[in-house]
Amino acid sequence: QVRAAARHMNPNLLEYARRHAGARWQKPSLYNRFLVWTCGCCGEPCSGWGNRMLGIVSALMLAVLTERTFLIHWPDDACADVAEYMGSEWIDWRMPKNFRHSVSPTDQEYLLNFQPFTGFEMSEKMRRFNPRELDSKAIIWMRASHGLFIDLWRNPHLSPELCKYGFNTVDETYSLLSRLLLSHTHNQLSHLVARSLASVAGKFMIGLQMRFIEVSRLSIFDVDRFYAAALAIESQARIPHDDTVWFLATDSEQIRKAVVSGPYKHKILFFEGPVRHLDFEFQGCDKNNHLKLYFDWWMLQEADAMVASGDSTFGVTAHMMRYTQVHTRGCGDTAWHLRAIMNCHVLSSTSQTSTLCEHCRGDVEPYHCGAEDIW
């Protein structure tokens, strides 16, 4: 699998991974500079896993573009620590003990290395800053919980490095870096994923990521839209209906019960367990809560196609890891099936949904998805 993945990796990105292995153990200095992703320090809350993933990969992108060794400083919730469930064959982003004991994200000297921290201001900063501004900083602590790919991709000062590493589009950039960051599962998650994939061997798997709590504003009446999109994928891919399986990931117990007892119950694969979000407070340190969360996410990455809740980042961050592994590009191509279920009927001055739908109806420059992918 590693050799196969290497075929999709830019040689300069592989060289970054090689340098990372040696630099990680050395002390921070102006000759061995670091970029550390963190969240939740100093009383600030962390986001859910999808948004964290966007922030982590954005931070890795900046680290690569500025030739810094990348590390992850996970917040104090050790039960949810991604290092317990997933890892990388390419770079070891865990903080070494000597590094963890010598520096701290709560130290204002480090926190002020890269201001500001608000999402909008961070995006504006990423579009304009000159990377030479950071040369005097041995360590940058970056607290990001949203995607900054467009911002970095559009920064004219970074154009030579973007070309060097093969960051040609936003979609391709996320796919390359997310697989550099997370290439395998381990511990209990690894066994669970292996068993589940073995049980559907030979089947075409379509992920159904149904987010019905909070941001999506979808209702149980929208379930049929997910079914319709999945059936359309089967038709487009010319896969017999009996040769597909639908993997369900949802944050709604009501939706789970409806789907597993609905008209396509014989096709549904799902993992029993509590419905949780990483940004919601868990009751105690029960790793089963987080195991289900990471399992659902990884299985959406393994799916051959996916129907996602358009306002949610959970499913898209998983499935877009596959983007550079398909031979033909473009979300409407027969080799690439990703559909989004949007709520385009909310007309509220405080809602972003109607605005999102308007943008999705036409191609957005850095992305390949178009109107045919919005359901």
C-alpha distance (Angstrom), angle and dihedral (degrees) to the residues before:
residue distance angle dihedral
Q1 . . .
V2 3.80 . .
R3 3.81 92.1 .
A4 3.79 90.7 47.6
A5 3.80 92.0 49.7
A6 3.81 90.7 48.5
R7 3.80 89.5 64.7
H8 3.80 88.2 66.6
M9 3.81 94.2 45.9
N10 3.78 122.8 97.3
P11 3.85 109.1 -119.7
N12 3.80 90.1 -125.7
L13 3.80 89.7 54.3
L14 3.80 89.5 52.8
E15 3.80 88.6 49.8
Y16 3.80 89.2 53.3
A17 3.80 88.7 53.7
R18 3.81 90.5 51.1
R19 3.81 92.4 51.3
H20 3.79 90.6 45.6
A21 3.80 91.5 61.0
G22 3.80 92.6 60.6
A23 3.80 99.5 35.6
R24 3.80 95.4 50.7
W25 3.81 92.6 75.2
Q26 3.78 96.5 45.8
K27 3.79 124.9 92.2
P28 3.81 117.4 -97.9
S29 3.79 113.0 -96.9
L30 3.78 139.6 143.0
Y31 3.80 85.8 -88.0
N32 3.81 94.3 47.7
R33 3.77 107.2 36.7
F34 3.80 127.2 -177.5
L35 3.78 138.7 -157.1
V36 3.82 115.2 -159.3
W37 3.79 123.9 -167.0
T38 3.78 115.0 -147.0
C39 3.78 139.5 159.0
G40 3.75 138.7 -173.4
C41 3.78 98.0 31.3
C42 3.79 122.5 139.4
G43 3.80 93.1 26.1
E44 3.80 94.6 -56.1
P45 3.83 116.0 136.2
C46 3.78 123.8 -120.5
S47 3.77 123.6 -128.6
G48 3.80 130.3 -124.2
W49 3.79 122.2 -75.3
G50 3.82 96.8 -94.1
N51 3.79 93.5 53.8
R52 3.80 91.5 41.8
M53 3.78 88.5 54.2
L54 3.79 90.8 52.7
G55 3.80 90.4 49.9
I56 3.80 94.0 45.8
V57 3.80 94.0 49.7
S58 3.82 90.5 45.3
A59 3.79 89.2 53.3
L60 3.81 90.4 48.4
M61 3.80 89.3 50.8
L62 3.80 90.9 54.3
A63 3.80 90.7 45.9
V64 3.81 91.3 53.4
L65 3.81 93.7 45.4
T66 3.83 91.8 50.5
E67 3.84 95.3 38.9
R68 3.78 96.2 -115.9
T69 3.79 128.8 146.9
F70 3.79 108.1 -109.6
L71 3.81 124.1 -137.0
I72 3.80 135.7 169.5
H73 3.79 120.9 -134.6
W74 3.80 102.9 -163.3
P75 3.82 116.7 -154.9
D76 3.78 120.8 -107.3
D77 3.81 94.4 -85.2
A78 3.81 94.6 101.1
C79 3.80 92.2 174.8
A80 3.80 89.8 68.6
D81 3.81 96.2 41.1
V82 3.79 106.0 138.7
A83 3.83 89.8 -145.5
E84 3.80 87.9 71.2
Y85 3.79 90.9 62.4
M86 3.81 110.6 23.6
G87 3.77 139.5 27.9
S88 3.79 145.0 167.0
E89 3.78 134.9 -104.8
W90 3.79 88.7 -156.6
I91 3.80 110.9 45.3
D92 3.79 132.0 15.8
W93 3.79 101.9 -139.4
R94 3.81 96.0 175.5
M95 3.77 114.4 116.8
P96 3.83 112.0 -107.3
K97 3.79 113.2 -125.2
N98 3.79 93.2 -117.2
F99 3.81 89.8 53.9
R100 3.80 93.5 45.9
H101 3.79 91.5 51.4
S102 3.80 95.9 46.3
V103 3.81 101.7 49.0
S104 3.77 135.7 31.3
P105 3.81 135.2 -163.5
T106 3.79 88.6 -137.6
D107 3.80 90.4 65.7
Q108 3.79 106.8 101.7
E109 3.79 91.1 -145.7
Y110 3.78 88.5 66.5
L111 3.78 97.8 36.0
L112 3.80 90.5 57.2
N113 3.79 91.9 53.7
F114 3.76 92.2 92.7
Q115 3.77 118.5 22.2
P116 2.98 144.6 -149.0
F117 3.78 112.7 45.2
T118 3.79 105.3 -173.6
G119 3.80 114.1 106.2
F120 3.81 99.3 -118.9
E121 3.78 94.4 43.4
M122 3.81 91.3 45.8
S123 3.82 89.8 54.0
E124 3.78 91.5 50.1
K125 3.78 90.4 48.3
M126 3.81 92.6 50.9
R127 3.80 91.9 53.6
R128 3.79 95.5 53.7
F129 3.78 113.9 24.9
N130 3.80 122.8 110.2
P131 3.83 110.6 -130.3
R132 3.79 89.2 -136.5
E133 3.80 86.7 71.3
L134 3.80 86.8 72.7
D135 3.81 98.1 49.9
S136 3.80 93.4 98.4
K137 3.82 93.2 54.4
A138 3.78 115.5 90.2
I139 3.82 91.0 -173.0
I140 3.78 129.7 28.0
W141 3.80 118.2 -167.7
M142 3.78 108.3 -156.8
R143 3.78 120.0 -168.0
A144 3.81 105.9 -168.8
S145 3.79 129.2 155.4
H146 3.78 101.1 172.3
G147 3.79 138.1 51.6
L148 3.79 118.5 -77.6
F149 3.82 96.4 174.8
I150 3.81 96.0 110.6
D151 3.79 90.3 47.3
L152 3.80 95.1 50.6
W153 3.79 91.2 39.1
R154 3.81 90.9 55.9
N155 3.81 96.1 45.7
P156 3.84 105.2 112.2
H157 3.81 91.6 -153.9
L158 3.81 89.6 63.2
S159 3.83 98.6 48.8
P160 3.83 96.3 104.0
E161 3.80 92.2 50.2
L162 3.80 92.6 44.9
C163 3.80 89.2 56.8
K164 3.80 92.2 43.5
Y165 3.80 93.0 58.3
G166 3.80 97.1 38.7
F167 3.79 95.3 -111.0
N168 3.80 92.1 154.0
T169 3.80 99.9 152.0
V170 3.77 135.4 11.1
D171 3.80 91.8 -111.1
E172 3.79 93.0 50.0
T173 3.79 92.0 46.0
Y174 3.79 93.5 54.0
S175 3.79 92.0 46.2
L176 3.81 94.4 50.6
L177 3.79 95.3 45.4
S178 3.80 97.2 41.6
R179 3.81 90.2 55.2
L180 3.79 90.1 46.0
L181 3.79 86.7 53.8
L182 3.82 100.4 42.0
S183 3.79 119.0 22.8
H184 3.80 103.3 149.7
T185 3.76 146.7 13.7
H186 3.78 126.4 -125.2
N187 3.79 143.9 -174.9
Q188 3.81 116.0 21.7
L189 3.80 93.3 -17.3
S190 3.80 91.3 59.4
H191 3.81 92.9 55.0
L192 3.79 92.4 45.5
V193 3.81 93.3 50.8
A194 3.82 92.3 46.0
R195 3.81 92.4 51.6
S196 3.79 92.9 46.9
L197 3.81 94.0 49.1
A198 3.80 90.5 47.3
S199 3.80 89.8 54.0
V200 3.81 91.7 57.5
A201 3.81 97.5 38.3
G202 3.78 110.9 151.4
K203 3.79 93.1 18.1
F204 3.80 126.9 114.0
M205 3.83 104.2 -122.1
I206 3.79 121.7 -148.5
G207 3.80 116.8 -169.4
L208 3.79 118.0 -140.6
Q209 3.78 109.4 -161.8
M210 3.79 105.5 -174.2
R211 3.77 114.4 -177.3
F212 3.78 110.1 -178.0
I213 3.81 102.0 157.2
E214 3.80 122.6 87.3
V215 3.79 114.3 -29.8
S216 3.80 103.8 32.6
R217 3.82 96.6 57.8
L218 3.80 87.8 -160.4
S219 3.80 120.3 143.0
I220 3.76 135.6 -148.2
F221 3.80 87.7 -94.3
D222 3.83 88.3 68.3
V223 3.81 94.0 63.7
D224 3.81 90.4 91.5
R225 3.81 88.6 60.1
F226 3.81 89.6 60.9
Y227 3.79 89.9 49.4
A228 3.81 91.5 49.9
A229 3.81 92.1 50.6
A230 3.82 92.1 48.6
L231 3.80 91.5 49.9
A232 3.81 90.0 49.0
I233 3.81 89.7 53.4
E234 3.80 90.4 51.7
S235 3.78 89.7 51.7
Q236 3.79 94.8 46.0
A237 3.80 92.4 46.9
R238 3.81 90.0 45.1
I239 3.78 92.0 -128.8
P240 3.82 116.1 152.3
H241 3.77 111.3 -114.5
D242 3.80 92.1 -120.7
D243 3.82 90.6 55.0
T244 3.80 95.5 62.3
V245 3.78 134.2 79.8
W246 3.79 125.3 -163.3
F247 3.80 117.7 -140.9
L248 3.80 112.6 -152.3
A249 3.80 124.3 -149.2
T250 3.80 115.6 171.2
D251 3.78 140.4 154.7
S252 3.80 93.0 -147.7
E253 3.78 123.3 84.2
Q254 3.80 88.6 -163.0
I255 3.79 91.2 56.5
R256 3.79 92.8 45.5
K257 3.79 91.6 54.5
A258 3.79 91.8 46.4
V259 3.80 94.5 50.0
V260 3.82 98.2 44.6
S261 3.82 90.0 50.7
G262 3.81 96.0 38.0
P263 3.80 133.4 99.4
Y264 3.83 93.5 -75.4
K265 3.79 97.9 43.0
H266 3.82 91.3 123.9
K267 3.82 89.3 63.8
I268 3.80 99.2 46.4
L269 3.80 123.3 109.7
F270 3.80 116.9 -175.7
F271 3.79 141.1 152.9
E272 3.77 118.2 -116.2
G273 3.76 114.9 -128.6
P274 3.79 146.2 94.1
V275 3.78 118.9 -46.1
R276 3.79 107.8 -121.1
H277 3.80 144.6 157.9
L278 3.78 122.1 -142.5
D279 3.80 91.4 -130.4
F280 3.80 92.3 53.0
E281 3.79 118.8 86.5
F282 3.78 112.5 -100.1
Q283 3.77 120.3 -143.6
G284 3.79 102.0 -115.4
C285 3.77 128.1 -36.3
D286 3.79 102.8 -54.2
K287 3.79 109.2 156.1
N288 3.79 91.2 -163.7
N289 3.80 87.5 73.1
H290 3.78 91.8 58.1
L291 3.79 94.3 37.3
K292 3.81 90.3 62.9
L293 3.80 92.0 46.5
Y294 3.80 94.0 52.3
F295 3.82 92.1 39.7
D296 3.80 92.2 54.4
W297 3.80 90.5 48.3
W298 3.80 95.2 48.2
M299 3.80 93.0 46.9
L300 3.81 89.7 53.9
Q301 3.78 86.2 55.4
E302 3.81 90.1 51.9
A303 3.81 93.2 49.3
D304 3.80 118.1 109.0
A305 3.79 90.4 -138.5
M306 3.78 137.2 3.3
V307 3.77 143.8 -152.8
A308 3.81 108.0 -157.3
S309 3.77 137.6 -173.9
G310 3.77 100.4 -105.3
D311 3.79 97.6 -141.5
S312 3.81 93.1 50.7
T313 3.80 126.4 84.1
F314 3.81 95.9 -162.3
G315 3.79 98.8 85.6
V316 3.79 98.6 32.9
T317 3.82 93.9 52.8
A318 3.80 88.2 53.7
H319 3.77 100.1 45.5
M320 3.81 97.0 40.1
M321 3.80 88.3 66.1
R322 3.82 85.3 78.0
Y323 3.79 94.9 54.6
T324 3.81 100.1 101.7
Q325 3.80 91.9 41.7
V326 3.80 93.7 70.7
H327 3.78 118.3 83.8
T328 3.79 97.5 -135.8
R329 3.76 123.0 51.9
G330 3.77 128.2 -139.3
C331 3.78 131.6 71.6
G332 3.79 93.4 -112.5
D333 3.80 95.6 53.1
T334 3.79 120.3 111.8
A335 3.82 90.5 -117.1
W336 3.79 93.9 53.8
H337 3.78 123.1 53.4
L338 3.81 119.7 179.5
R339 3.78 120.4 145.7
A340 3.79 128.6 -178.8
I341 3.79 125.9 -149.7
M342 3.79 107.0 -148.8
N343 3.78 131.3 -173.7
C344 3.77 98.5 -133.1
H345 3.78 95.8 166.3
V346 3.80 100.7 75.0
L347 3.78 110.0 106.6
S348 3.77 104.4 -176.2
S349 3.78 130.8 134.1
T350 3.81 89.0 -134.8
S351 3.81 95.3 47.7
Q352 3.77 123.4 92.4
T353 3.79 93.5 -167.7
S354 3.80 98.7 87.1
T355 3.81 89.7 47.7
L356 3.79 91.3 50.0
C357 3.78 91.5 52.0
E358 3.78 92.6 50.6
H359 3.81 90.4 53.6
C360 3.79 93.6 45.2
R361 3.78 92.9 55.0
G362 3.80 88.3 75.6
D363 3.78 131.3 35.1
V364 3.78 115.4 -81.7
E365 3.78 108.5 -139.7
P366 3.83 102.4 -119.4
Y367 3.80 94.5 39.7
H368 3.79 133.5 68.8
C369 3.80 98.2 -147.2
G370 3.75 116.7 105.5
A371 3.79 142.2 177.8
E372 3.81 93.0 -70.4
D373 3.79 89.6 66.6
I374 3.81 96.0 56.6
W375 3.79 114.7 88.7
